[in-house]
């Protein structure tokens, strides 16, 4: 199949404007005759549902949680980017576009990214109008802070709760449409297959997670907005329920996957503490505005800290290695996430990790507290303040900016981060890869769209901090409502899509057969047993450091785990009831297939890119490990699932990406 990205012709800055001027529209009187299914109600799905319903479409929205308010978007802490230039520090649409493409190692689709930068300013106005309580400066204007990989302040934030506040804004917009009857909300429902009629996506098969009932739902278009698949690693910063099932089901029906091996390795996570853990906790990247990252310079100090003979506060400044400030003076602690993650791993691999497992570095706020304290003392006209007074004043400022994050850290680690530096280590977070979409956000299945983190288009090999919320809301509020109308304009006379067709019969039967297998299989091992085994293979051999031998071993091991899973998995309970283990079994079965495709994609990429470096493709010694060279191959791998029972039947295609609008060059943060 030839891939057509449908990117409009003309200069990149004019593409979106010209495209909107010529797009087909649906008359308001006709929208009421068209149904749209939206699967997932986080920021992307929630904003799309609210906007499409406001326009007049009939929307069916599905969430596996008990409320859209519990979508994983709520966990995004630090902020949302927008090219408003409120700080007057040189920001612009082009600079946001350029930073995003450069930060993603030039592997995102430029036209999509420029559009994202273009509409970013509108997102802030929309959310302010909804009442989102963004932080404000002394004069009452919206405040901004910096995130990694940029030299300006463009991140709008609501303390450490930005995702939650934005989600509440989208949820309130949804609720208005639910009250009007334009959105029919299906909470505690999970999509288990897409139904294709005459080559077009015309509905889904869903399971009511409370009763176990299998339901058929039809529509003129289906939108997938179900987030990423970071839980393929088992341990990640994602909520335990986050999964790949909806995206994987459309993949197996013909929707291509692109860049599946590009995952975000977030540098600012609470380190793993034992094998009993089921997830990891993220500390917002916003902390790197004021926190300084370091490890001891001397191995004797490292061992003394690990053994409890010294505390980090015992080390003098000259005995600390602020390695990001040393290596990347222009960006300092605000280098992009992939750079910070690789650098932390390199220091820990070299033996300088500071916790018992040797997998942690420090994030220290002592300098910020002192700096803010002295500034506040001057503002309050306190002459010769004591060290205690400076600490008190400075702590109050840090607490106002990040207090809930510090509180969360203290509850988990049982240490006061105001007095003792936080310990952090990289962990799997966001996924840049996902379902391939064209400029309209349509997959290779006509009528099936994919938005937000679930698609591949905007972040290349690495996502800059605070861009996830931006993409989700851009897709939902300002992009999909235009582009889906162009497709639906051909359906104004189609009428209701019936659910009593053979296509719905076949899809429902396949779903029921799979469920029946799980509840009737006489295995001896839990779902989590297999998920943990998969996660260990993924992190050890398909994680930050990769090599050809390890990737081939990973593919073989994942295949073996999958074979064992289908023989030995045990799912207690019944199908016709609330059964979380049954839900989990289906999701892990999908992860076991995705994992092999993931490793296959990594194997085909003989490059170091994003948060991953290919060990045999570059010569590394000492600190060079933290800055593996890139190769400028200009393609995205796209996987077509030609399903024959084994993921190894996947075929990798190449979508050539054009780099005409900016100069392609090596990324350097020195």
Buried (B, 14 or more C-beta within 10 A) or exposed (E): EEBEBBBBEEEBBEBBEEBBEEBEEBEEEBBEBBBBBBBBBBBBBBBBBBBBBBBBBBBBBBBBBEEBBBBBBBBBBBBBBBBBBBBEEEBBBBBBBBBBBBBBBBBBBBBBBBBBBBBBBBBBEBBBEBEBBBBEEEEEEBBBBBBBBBEBBBBBBBBBBBBBBBBBBBBBBBBBBBEEEBBBBBBBBBBBBBBBBEEBBBBBBBBBBEEBEBBBBBBBBBBBBBBBBBBBBBBBBBBEBBBBBBBBBBBBBBBBBBBBBBBBBBBBBBBBBEEEEEBBBBBBBBBBBBBBBBBBBEEEBBEBBBEEEBEBEEBEEEEBBBBBBEBBEEBBBBBBBBBBBBBBBBBBBBEBBBBEEBBBBBBBBBBBBBBBBBBBBEEEEBEEBEEEBBBBBBBBBBBEBBBBBBEBBBEEBEEEBBEBBBBBBBBBBBBBBBBBBBBBBBBBBBBBBBBBBBBBBBBBBBBBBBBBBBBBBBBBBBBBBBBBBBBBBEBBEBEEBEBEBEBBEEBBEEBBEBBEBBBEBEBEBBBBBBBBBBBBBBBEBBBBBBBBEBBBBBBEBBBEBBEBBBEBBBBEBEBEEBBEBBBBBBBBBBBBBBBBBBBBBBBBBEBBBBBBBBBEBBEBEEBEBBBBEBBBBEEBBBBBBEBEEEBEEBEBBEBEBEEEBBEEEEBEBE
